[in-house]
Amino acid sequence: MIGFLKFVVGLVVLIIGITWAINIKRPDIKDIGSIRKWTVNFSIKGLITGVILFVVIIIFLSSMGTINAGHRGVVLTFGAVSGRVLNEGLYMVVPLIQSVEVMSVRVEAYEASAASASRDLQEVSTKVTLNYWLDPLQVGVVYQTLGRAYEDRIIKPAIQEAVKASTAQYDAEKLITERAKVKEMIEKYLRDRLIIHGIRVDAVSLTDFSFSPDFTKAIEAKVTASQLALKAQRDLERIKTEAQQKIESAKAEAEALRLQKEQVTQVLIELRKIEVQRLAIDKWDGHLPTVVAGDKLVPIMDVFSAGR
């Protein structure tokens, strides 16, 4: 669209200039001096017209332009920030007076390495990836105060300070186990620091934590010892569990034997009663038992009968 408009304007101006040059008073073809004079005048006026047309076209074209998607245009008046910010699309400014600096407001990624120390004075090397974007309403302020070098001037130092301030709150081992908290602390620091300059934080990623070789070896040794201790503890718990299972099994067997013994004893008692009764029956001579009644023996059955 912009290219077409530029072409149309240039063509119109060119036609006007050519028409003006051609309309110069024509010479008498029979007068050689008149022809020479007309030729000189036509050439001079044609040259002047061409220069004027060229300047007009250049000036006109320089006042127009487009802002691509994801960008904003900062309008400068004689090189000073005017405070006007152009949105995406076609724009026109005052030629020779105003110019436009295009700034990206898309999410950008910036990666930096930061050296710091933990609370227990261990050296820590951290790689941080910051996703940020310029506030569209403050791109004029960003350009005015930082220009286009805002990454080197603000973002890089802010990352260094954020990492140093955050890692100093934790021991080296805690930096590994509580990495999420460290990330949140760094991200909060960067948000508060960069928003002042019109830079908004989208996300922060800690891509790597590395320590000195000696500390790394010590951590590996401690992890190995912890794993061995954990294995020994698990083995001990397993042995205790197995022993307890055996004890419970022995108790169950003892209880089962006791119950069996009680059952056998009860059966033996019953059998003994039956046997005693049978022996008593076998020894009976067929006579009923007698009791003394006065001076003679009376069968017990007669005593019962008399009582009735």
TORVEXPA-538151 format. One record per residue (C-alpha): residue number from 1; residue in three letters; x, y, z. Coordinates in nm, 4 decimals. Example, Ala and Ser with C-alpha at 12.3 -4.5 7.8 and 13.67 -1.06 7.14 Angstrom:
TORVEXPA-538151
{seq:1; type:ALA; u:1.2300; v:-0.4500; w:0.7800}
{seq:2; type:SER; u:1.3670; v:-0.1060; w:0.7140}
***
This chain:
TORVEXPA-538151
{seq:1; type:MET; u:0.0000; v:0.0000; w:0.0000}
{seq:2; type:ILE; u:0.2754; v:0.2456; w:0.0928}
{seq:3; type:GLY; u:0.4738; v:0.1579; w:-0.2175}
{seq:4; type:PHE; u:0.1722; v:0.2184; w:-0.4370}
{seq:5; type:LEU; u:0.1052; v:0.5609; w:-0.2809}
{seq:6; type:LYS; u:0.4666; v:0.6615; w:-0.3256}
{seq:7; type:PHE; u:0.4551; v:0.5555; w:-0.6894}
{seq:8; type:VAL; u:0.1328; v:0.7520; w:-0.7578}
{seq:9; type:VAL; u:0.2597; v:1.0699; w:-0.5926}
{seq:10; type:GLY; u:0.5909; v:1.0506; w:-0.7739}
{seq:11; type:LEU; u:0.4186; v:0.9928; w:-1.1071}
{seq:12; type:VAL; u:0.1843; v:1.2907; w:-1.0581}
{seq:13; type:VAL; u:0.4693; v:1.5222; w:-0.9654}
{seq:14; type:LEU; u:0.6726; v:1.3988; w:-1.2602}
{seq:15; type:ILE; u:0.3868; v:1.4621; w:-1.5049}
{seq:16; type:ILE; u:0.3352; v:1.8114; w:-1.3694}
{seq:17; type:GLY; u:0.7041; v:1.8925; w:-1.4068}
{seq:18; type:ILE; u:0.7268; v:1.7585; w:-1.7610}
{seq:19; type:THR; u:0.4135; v:1.9477; w:-1.8603}
{seq:20; type:TRP; u:0.5551; v:2.2685; w:-1.7174}
{seq:21; type:ALA; u:0.8809; v:2.2208; w:-1.9060}
{seq:22; type:ILE; u:0.7106; v:2.1432; w:-2.2390}
{seq:23; type:ASN; u:0.4818; v:2.4457; w:-2.2209}
{seq:24; type:ILE; u:0.7755; v:2.6798; w:-2.2677}
{seq:25; type:LYS; u:0.7194; v:2.9141; w:-2.5606}
{seq:26; type:ARG; u:0.8095; v:2.7242; w:-2.8761}
{seq:27; type:PRO; u:1.0742; v:2.8793; w:-3.1093}
{seq:28; type:ASP; u:1.0396; v:2.9832; w:-3.4700}
{seq:29; type:ILE; u:1.1711; v:2.6878; w:-3.6629}
{seq:30; type:LYS; u:1.3016; v:2.9261; w:-3.9350}
{seq:31; type:ASP; u:1.5161; v:3.1178; w:-3.6854}
{seq:32; type:ILE; u:1.8287; v:2.9237; w:-3.5818}
{seq:33; type:GLY; u:1.8989; v:3.1617; w:-3.2936}
{seq:34; type:SER; u:1.5473; v:3.1175; w:-3.1588}
{seq:35; type:ILE; u:1.5843; v:2.7409; w:-3.1728}
{seq:36; type:ARG; u:1.9133; v:2.7573; w:-2.9848}
{seq:37; type:LYS; u:1.7658; v:2.9866; w:-2.7240}
{seq:38; type:TRP; u:1.4628; v:2.7563; w:-2.6766}
{seq:39; type:THR; u:1.6897; v:2.4537; w:-2.6429}
{seq:40; type:VAL; u:1.8998; v:2.6249; w:-2.3747}
{seq:41; type:ASN; u:1.5903; v:2.7411; w:-2.1865}
{seq:42; type:PHE; u:1.4297; v:2.3952; w:-2.2104}
{seq:43; type:SER; u:1.7443; v:2.2265; w:-2.0829}
{seq:44; type:ILE; u:1.7870; v:2.4660; w:-1.7914}
{seq:45; type:LYS; u:1.4226; v:2.4533; w:-1.6919}
{seq:46; type:GLY; u:1.4127; v:2.0777; w:-1.7410}
{seq:47; type:LEU; u:1.7151; v:2.0364; w:-1.5157}
{seq:48; type:ILE; u:1.5674; v:2.2646; w:-1.2524}
{seq:49; type:THR; u:1.2363; v:2.0841; w:-1.2782}
{seq:50; type:GLY; u:1.4021; v:1.7461; w:-1.2429}
{seq:51; type:VAL; u:1.5983; v:1.8566; w:-0.9365}
{seq:52; type:ILE; u:1.2894; v:2.0055; w:-0.7775}
{seq:53; type:LEU; u:1.0856; v:1.6950; w:-0.8537}
{seq:54; type:PHE; u:1.3574; v:1.4717; w:-0.7126}
{seq:55; type:VAL; u:1.3800; v:1.6761; w:-0.3921}
{seq:56; type:VAL; u:1.0013; v:1.6877; w:-0.3560}
{seq:57; type:ILE; u:0.9709; v:1.3121; w:-0.4050}
{seq:58; type:ILE; u:1.2488; v:1.2365; w:-0.1567}
{seq:59; type:ILE; u:1.0966; v:1.4683; w:0.1021}
{seq:60; type:PHE; u:0.7497; v:1.3237; w:0.0517}
{seq:61; type:LEU; u:0.8643; v:0.9649; w:0.0657}
{seq:62; type:SER; u:1.0675; v:1.0277; w:0.3807}
{seq:63; type:SER; u:0.7544; v:1.1448; w:0.5625}
{seq:64; type:MET; u:0.5772; v:0.8107; w:0.5148}
{seq:65; type:GLY; u:0.6405; v:0.4615; w:0.6403}
{seq:66; type:THR; u:0.4992; v:0.1552; w:0.8127}
{seq:67; type:ILE; u:0.5356; v:0.0011; w:1.1587}
{seq:68; type:ASN; u:0.5479; v:-0.3776; w:1.1426}
{seq:69; type:ALA; u:0.3591; v:-0.6071; w:1.3805}
{seq:70; type:GLY; u:0.5177; v:-0.6332; w:1.7231}
{seq:71; type:HIS; u:0.6872; v:-0.2923; w:1.6976}
{seq:72; type:ARG; u:0.6261; v:0.0686; w:1.7944}
{seq:73; type:GLY; u:0.7595; v:0.3905; w:1.6419}
{seq:74; type:VAL; u:0.9174; v:0.6626; w:1.8559}
{seq:75; type:VAL; u:0.8715; v:1.0018; w:1.6855}
{seq:76; type:LEU; u:1.1700; v:1.2350; w:1.7083}
{seq:77; type:THR; u:1.1436; v:1.6081; w:1.6409}
{seq:78; type:PHE; u:1.4798; v:1.7508; w:1.5439}
{seq:79; type:GLY; u:1.6318; v:1.4460; w:1.7139}
{seq:80; type:ALA; u:1.4454; v:1.4924; w:2.0435}
{seq:81; type:VAL; u:1.1833; v:1.2474; w:2.1687}
{seq:82; type:SER; u:0.8480; v:1.4128; w:2.1092}
{seq:83; type:GLY; u:0.6478; v:1.1799; w:2.3325}
{seq:84; type:ARG; u:0.4440; v:1.0521; w:2.0408}
{seq:85; type:VAL; u:0.4489; v:0.6739; w:1.9896}
{seq:86; type:LEU; u:0.3246; v:0.5243; w:1.6646}
{seq:87; type:ASN; u:0.1300; v:0.1974; w:1.6616}
{seq:88; type:GLU; u:0.1498; v:-0.0741; w:1.3978}
{seq:89; type:GLY; u:0.0534; v:0.0254; w:1.0444}
{seq:90; type:LEU; u:0.0895; v:0.3306; w:0.8173}
{seq:91; type:TYR; u:0.2211; v:0.6610; w:0.9496}
{seq:92; type:MET; u:0.3106; v:1.0099; w:0.8244}
{seq:93; type:VAL; u:0.5331; v:1.2649; w:0.9934}
{seq:94; type:VAL; u:0.6524; v:1.6154; w:0.9137}
{seq:95; type:PRO; u:0.9323; v:1.5783; w:0.6576}
{seq:96; type:LEU; u:1.2777; v:1.7108; w:0.7420}
{seq:97; type:ILE; u:1.1580; v:1.7886; w:1.0948}
{seq:98; type:GLN; u:1.0453; v:1.4577; w:1.2332}
{seq:99; type:SER; u:1.1882; v:1.1054; w:1.2082}
{seq:100; type:VAL; u:1.0840; v:0.7662; w:1.3453}
{seq:101; type:GLU; u:1.2843; v:0.5114; w:1.5451}
{seq:102; type:VAL; u:1.1242; v:0.1657; w:1.5355}
{seq:103; type:MET; u:1.1424; v:-0.0347; w:1.8615}
{seq:104; type:SER; u:1.0431; v:-0.3989; w:1.9117}
{seq:105; type:VAL; u:0.7846; v:-0.4778; w:2.1817}
{seq:106; type:ARG; u:0.7917; v:-0.8543; w:2.1238}
{seq:107; type:VAL; u:0.9064; v:-1.0997; w:2.3906}
{seq:108; type:GLU; u:1.2832; v:-1.1265; w:2.3634}
{seq:109; type:ALA; u:1.5215; v:-1.3759; w:2.5267}
{seq:110; type:TYR; u:1.8431; v:-1.2671; w:2.6924}
{seq:111; type:GLU; u:2.0914; v:-1.5167; w:2.8372}
{seq:112; type:ALA; u:2.3644; v:-1.4235; w:3.0828}
{seq:113; type:SER; u:2.6116; v:-1.5978; w:3.3122}
{seq:114; type:ALA; u:2.6590; v:-1.4716; w:3.6658}
{seq:115; type:ALA; u:2.9303; v:-1.5546; w:3.9180}
{seq:116; type:SER; u:2.8339; v:-1.5288; w:4.2837}
{seq:117; type:ALA; u:2.8861; v:-1.6828; w:4.6269}
{seq:118; type:SER; u:2.6545; v:-1.8790; w:4.8525}
{seq:119; type:ARG; u:2.5963; v:-1.8028; w:5.2196}
{seq:120; type:ASP; u:2.8653; v:-2.0554; w:5.3153}
{seq:121; type:LEU; u:3.1059; v:-1.8802; w:5.0722}
{seq:122; type:GLN; u:3.1019; v:-2.1440; w:4.8006}
{seq:123; type:GLU; u:3.1588; v:-2.0222; w:4.4454}
{seq:124; type:VAL; u:2.8471; v:-2.0484; w:4.2316}
{seq:125; type:SER; u:2.8181; v:-2.0041; w:3.8565}
{seq:126; type:THR; u:2.4648; v:-1.9506; w:3.7290}
{seq:127; type:LYS; u:2.3213; v:-1.9298; w:3.3789}
{seq:128; type:VAL; u:2.0042; v:-1.7232; w:3.3585}
{seq:129; type:THR; u:1.7658; v:-1.6862; w:3.0654}
{seq:130; type:LEU; u:1.5387; v:-1.3820; w:3.0886}
{seq:131; type:ASN; u:1.2315; v:-1.3418; w:2.8683}
{seq:132; type:TYR; u:1.1303; v:-0.9759; w:2.8616}
{seq:133; type:TRP; u:0.9438; v:-0.7194; w:2.6517}
{seq:134; type:LEU; u:0.9337; v:-0.3428; w:2.6309}
{seq:135; type:ASP; u:0.6212; v:-0.1753; w:2.7635}
{seq:136; type:PRO; u:0.4524; v:-0.0340; w:2.4491}
{seq:137; type:LEU; u:0.3460; v:0.2756; w:2.6440}
{seq:138; type:GLN; u:0.7005; v:0.3491; w:2.7585}
{seq:139; type:VAL; u:0.9117; v:0.2764; w:2.4495}
{seq:140; type:GLY; u:0.9678; v:0.6508; w:2.4144}
{seq:141; type:VAL; u:1.1127; v:0.6686; w:2.7652}
{seq:142; type:VAL; u:1.3248; v:0.3594; w:2.6999}
{seq:143; type:TYR; u:1.4693; v:0.5112; w:2.3831}
{seq:144; type:GLN; u:1.5229; v:0.8475; w:2.5485}
{seq:145; type:THR; u:1.7002; v:0.7121; w:2.8590}
{seq:146; type:LEU; u:1.8670; v:0.3945; w:2.7305}
{seq:147; type:GLY; u:1.8601; v:0.4022; w:2.3517}
{seq:148; type:ARG; u:1.8901; v:0.0610; w:2.1924}
{seq:149; type:ALA; u:2.1597; v:-0.0641; w:2.4303}
{seq:150; type:TYR; u:1.9187; v:-0.1381; w:2.7159}
{seq:151; type:GLU; u:2.0317; v:-0.5008; w:2.7394}
{seq:152; type:ASP; u:2.3921; v:-0.4084; w:2.8178}
{seq:153; type:ARG; u:2.3050; v:-0.1017; w:3.0246}
{seq:154; type:ILE; u:2.0227; v:-0.2351; w:3.2418}
{seq:155; type:ILE; u:1.9324; v:-0.6009; w:3.1909}
{seq:156; type:LYS; u:2.2792; v:-0.7541; w:3.2215}
{seq:157; type:PRO; u:2.3750; v:-0.5640; w:3.5425}
{seq:158; type:ALA; u:2.0314; v:-0.6357; w:3.6906}
{seq:159; type:ILE; u:2.0763; v:-1.0099; w:3.6348}
{seq:160; type:GLN; u:2.4190; v:-1.0013; w:3.7998}
{seq:161; type:GLU; u:2.2821; v:-0.8191; w:4.1041}
{seq:162; type:ALA; u:1.9742; v:-1.0420; w:4.1285}
{seq:163; type:VAL; u:2.1795; v:-1.3620; w:4.1234}
{seq:164; type:LYS; u:2.4323; v:-1.2334; w:4.3789}
{seq:165; type:ALA; u:2.1610; v:-1.1097; w:4.6156}
{seq:166; type:SER; u:1.9610; v:-1.4327; w:4.5908}
{seq:167; type:THR; u:2.2365; v:-1.6935; w:4.6160}
{seq:168; type:ALA; u:2.3806; v:-1.5159; w:4.9199}
{seq:169; type:GLN; u:2.0637; v:-1.6109; w:5.1106}
{seq:170; type:TYR; u:2.1243; v:-1.9864; w:5.0841}
{seq:171; type:ASP; u:2.3958; v:-2.2393; w:5.1560}
{seq:172; type:ALA; u:2.5355; v:-2.4143; w:4.8509}
{seq:173; type:GLU; u:2.3423; v:-2.7336; w:4.9174}
{seq:174; type:LYS; u:2.0179; v:-2.5399; w:4.9611}
{seq:175; type:LEU; u:2.0702; v:-2.3797; w:4.6223}
{seq:176; type:ILE; u:2.0311; v:-2.7265; w:4.4745}
{seq:177; type:THR; u:1.7411; v:-2.8507; w:4.6861}
{seq:178; type:GLU; u:1.5499; v:-2.5197; w:4.6892}
{seq:179; type:ARG; u:1.6145; v:-2.4112; w:4.3340}
{seq:180; type:ALA; u:1.2523; v:-2.3071; w:4.2781}
{seq:181; type:LYS; u:1.2666; v:-2.0569; w:4.5659}
{seq:182; type:VAL; u:1.5933; v:-1.9135; w:4.4348}
{seq:183; type:LYS; u:1.4345; v:-1.8710; w:4.0905}
{seq:184; type:GLU; u:1.1333; v:-1.6915; w:4.2404}
{seq:185; type:MET; u:1.3609; v:-1.4572; w:4.4349}
{seq:186; type:ILE; u:1.5656; v:-1.3709; w:4.1242}
{seq:187; type:GLU; u:1.2516; v:-1.3183; w:3.9169}
{seq:188; type:LYS; u:1.0946; v:-1.0854; w:4.1769}
{seq:189; type:TYR; u:1.4153; v:-0.8821; w:4.1978}
{seq:190; type:LEU; u:1.4286; v:-0.8410; w:3.8192}
{seq:191; type:ARG; u:1.0609; v:-0.7470; w:3.7930}
{seq:192; type:ASP; u:1.0968; v:-0.4735; w:4.0523}
{seq:193; type:ARG; u:1.4233; v:-0.3481; w:3.9044}
{seq:194; type:LEU; u:1.3349; v:-0.3442; w:3.5325}
{seq:195; type:ILE; u:0.9785; v:-0.2138; w:3.5482}
{seq:196; type:ILE; u:1.1214; v:0.1224; w:3.6523}
{seq:197; type:HIS; u:1.2896; v:0.1484; w:3.3116}
{seq:198; type:GLY; u:0.9850; v:0.0370; w:3.1102}
{seq:199; type:ILE; u:1.1018; v:-0.3237; w:3.0727}
{seq:200; type:ARG; u:0.8611; v:-0.5982; w:3.1778}
{seq:201; type:VAL; u:0.9686; v:-0.9501; w:3.2789}
{seq:202; type:ASP; u:0.7830; v:-1.2398; w:3.1203}
{seq:203; type:ALA; u:0.9732; v:-1.5330; w:3.2768}
{seq:204; type:VAL; u:1.3087; v:-1.6266; w:3.4289}
{seq:205; type:SER; u:1.4783; v:-1.9645; w:3.3846}
{seq:206; type:LEU; u:1.7831; v:-2.0956; w:3.5685}
{seq:207; type:THR; u:1.9393; v:-2.3183; w:3.3063}
{seq:208; type:ASP; u:2.2419; v:-2.4232; w:3.5113}
{seq:209; type:PHE; u:2.3934; v:-2.4192; w:3.8609}
{seq:210; type:SER; u:2.7609; v:-2.5136; w:3.8862}
{seq:211; type:PHE; u:3.0059; v:-2.5093; w:4.1755}
{seq:212; type:SER; u:3.3797; v:-2.5464; w:4.2275}
{seq:213; type:PRO; u:3.5287; v:-2.8906; w:4.1480}
{seq:214; type:ASP; u:3.6125; v:-2.9600; w:4.5140}
{seq:215; type:PHE; u:3.2620; v:-2.8789; w:4.6303}
{seq:216; type:THR; u:3.1118; v:-3.0850; w:4.3506}
{seq:217; type:LYS; u:3.3209; v:-3.3852; w:4.4594}
{seq:218; type:ALA; u:3.2189; v:-3.3312; w:4.8202}
{seq:219; type:ILE; u:2.8529; v:-3.3212; w:4.7198}
{seq:220; type:GLU; u:2.8922; v:-3.6412; w:4.5180}
{seq:221; type:ALA; u:3.0633; v:-3.8123; w:4.8139}
{seq:222; type:LYS; u:2.7894; v:-3.6979; w:5.0495}
{seq:223; type:VAL; u:2.5193; v:-3.8153; w:4.8133}
{seq:224; type:THR; u:2.6898; v:-4.1535; w:4.7849}
{seq:225; type:ALA; u:2.7207; v:-4.1804; w:5.1643}
{seq:226; type:SER; u:2.3570; v:-4.0805; w:5.2056}
{seq:227; type:GLN; u:2.2498; v:-4.3415; w:4.9562}
{seq:228; type:LEU; u:2.4522; v:-4.6093; w:5.1348}
{seq:229; type:ALA; u:2.3126; v:-4.5025; w:5.4724}
{seq:230; type:LEU; u:1.9629; v:-4.5076; w:5.3326}
{seq:231; type:LYS; u:2.0226; v:-4.8532; w:5.1892}
{seq:232; type:ALA; u:2.1561; v:-4.9788; w:5.5240}
{seq:233; type:GLN; u:1.8575; v:-4.8293; w:5.7038}
{seq:234; type:ARG; u:1.6214; v:-4.9925; w:5.4600}
{seq:235; type:ASP; u:1.8021; v:-5.3255; w:5.5048}
{seq:236; type:LEU; u:1.7744; v:-5.2893; w:5.8838}
{seq:237; type:GLU; u:1.4067; v:-5.2102; w:5.8578}
{seq:238; type:ARG; u:1.3630; v:-5.5111; w:5.6326}
{seq:239; type:ILE; u:1.5462; v:-5.7385; w:5.8802}
{seq:240; type:LYS; u:1.3379; v:-5.6022; w:6.1679}
{seq:241; type:THR; u:1.0235; v:-5.6570; w:5.9709}
{seq:242; type:GLU; u:1.1221; v:-6.0118; w:5.8825}
{seq:243; type:ALA; u:1.2146; v:-6.0858; w:6.2479}
{seq:244; type:GLN; u:0.8860; v:-5.9417; w:6.3678}
{seq:245; type:GLN; u:0.7060; v:-6.1538; w:6.1105}
{seq:246; type:LYS; u:0.8847; v:-6.4624; w:6.2407}
{seq:247; type:ILE; u:0.7948; v:-6.3716; w:6.6007}
{seq:248; type:GLU; u:0.4337; v:-6.3235; w:6.5093}
{seq:249; type:SER; u:0.4410; v:-6.6492; w:6.3179}
{seq:250; type:ALA; u:0.5915; v:-6.8297; w:6.6200}
{seq:251; type:LYS; u:0.3279; v:-6.6760; w:6.8470}
{seq:252; type:ALA; u:0.0582; v:-6.7909; w:6.6122}
{seq:253; type:GLU; u:0.2007; v:-7.1428; w:6.6049}
{seq:254; type:ALA; u:0.2309; v:-7.1477; w:6.9854}
{seq:255; type:GLU; u:-0.1279; v:-7.0297; w:7.0203}
{seq:256; type:ALA; u:-0.2380; v:-7.2956; w:6.7750}
{seq:257; type:LEU; u:-0.0516; v:-7.5638; w:6.9726}
{seq:258; type:ARG; u:-0.2049; v:-7.4402; w:7.2972}
{seq:259; type:LEU; u:-0.5513; v:-7.4583; w:7.1519}
{seq:260; type:GLN; u:-0.4791; v:-7.8057; w:7.0154}
{seq:261; type:LYS; u:-0.3475; v:-7.9113; w:7.3571}
{seq:262; type:GLU; u:-0.6606; v:-7.7830; w:7.5271}
{seq:263; type:GLN; u:-0.8766; v:-7.9702; w:7.2798}
{seq:264; type:VAL; u:-0.6766; v:-8.2914; w:7.3274}
{seq:265; type:THR; u:-0.6889; v:-8.2537; w:7.7067}
{seq:266; type:GLN; u:-1.0649; v:-8.2030; w:7.6977}
{seq:267; type:VAL; u:-1.1038; v:-8.5072; w:7.4776}
{seq:268; type:LEU; u:-0.8868; v:-8.7135; w:7.7113}
{seq:269; type:ILE; u:-1.0925; v:-8.6011; w:8.0107}
{seq:270; type:GLU; u:-1.4122; v:-8.6988; w:7.8367}
{seq:271; type:LEU; u:-1.2615; v:-9.0317; w:7.7395}
{seq:272; type:ARG; u:-1.1466; v:-9.0841; w:8.0995}
{seq:273; type:LYS; u:-1.4969; v:-9.0178; w:8.2293}
{seq:274; type:ILE; u:-1.6396; v:-9.2615; w:7.9808}
{seq:275; type:GLU; u:-1.3791; v:-9.5180; w:8.0797}
{seq:276; type:VAL; u:-1.4502; v:-9.4763; w:8.4524}
{seq:277; type:GLN; u:-1.8184; v:-9.5153; w:8.3922}
{seq:278; type:ARG; u:-1.7561; v:-9.8245; w:8.1866}
{seq:279; type:LEU; u:-1.5320; v:-9.9730; w:8.4590}
{seq:280; type:ALA; u:-1.7993; v:-9.9028; w:8.7174}
{seq:281; type:ILE; u:-2.0576; v:-10.0802; w:8.5074}
{seq:282; type:ASP; u:-1.8245; v:-10.3731; w:8.4532}
{seq:283; type:LYS; u:-1.7710; v:-10.4131; w:8.8330}
{seq:284; type:TRP; u:-2.1434; v:-10.4018; w:8.9307}
{seq:285; type:ASP; u:-2.2728; v:-10.7386; w:9.0529}
{seq:286; type:GLY; u:-2.6338; v:-10.6692; w:8.9722}
{seq:287; type:HIS; u:-2.7379; v:-10.5794; w:9.3301}
{seq:288; type:LEU; u:-2.8555; v:-10.2374; w:9.4201}
{seq:289; type:PRO; u:-2.6647; v:-10.0517; w:9.6849}
{seq:290; type:THR; u:-2.7963; v:-10.0913; w:10.0442}
{seq:291; type:VAL; u:-2.8139; v:-9.8646; w:10.3456}
{seq:292; type:VAL; u:-2.8412; v:-9.9359; w:10.7185}
{seq:293; type:ALA; u:-3.1899; v:-9.8896; w:10.8483}
{seq:294; type:GLY; u:-3.2122; v:-9.9738; w:11.2141}
{seq:295; type:ASP; u:-3.0464; v:-10.3070; w:11.2705}
{seq:296; type:LYS; u:-3.0679; v:-10.4363; w:10.9156}
{seq:297; type:LEU; u:-2.9618; v:-10.3587; w:10.5610}
{seq:298; type:VAL; u:-3.2267; v:-10.2147; w:10.3318}
{seq:299; type:PRO; u:-3.1879; v:-10.1621; w:9.9513}
{seq:300; type:ILE; u:-3.1593; v:-9.7950; w:9.8659}
{seq:301; type:MET; u:-3.4526; v:-9.8187; w:9.6254}
{seq:302; type:ASP; u:-3.6805; v:-9.9288; w:9.9165}
{seq:303; type:VAL; u:-3.5718; v:-9.6280; w:10.1142}
{seq:304; type:PHE; u:-3.6730; v:-9.4050; w:9.8240}
{seq:305; type:SER; u:-4.0054; v:-9.5871; w:9.7910}
{seq:306; type:ALA; u:-4.0817; v:-9.5521; w:10.1652}
{seq:307; type:GLY; u:-4.0042; v:-9.1856; w:10.1491}
{seq:308; type:ARG; u:-4.2671; v:-9.1402; w:9.8819}
***
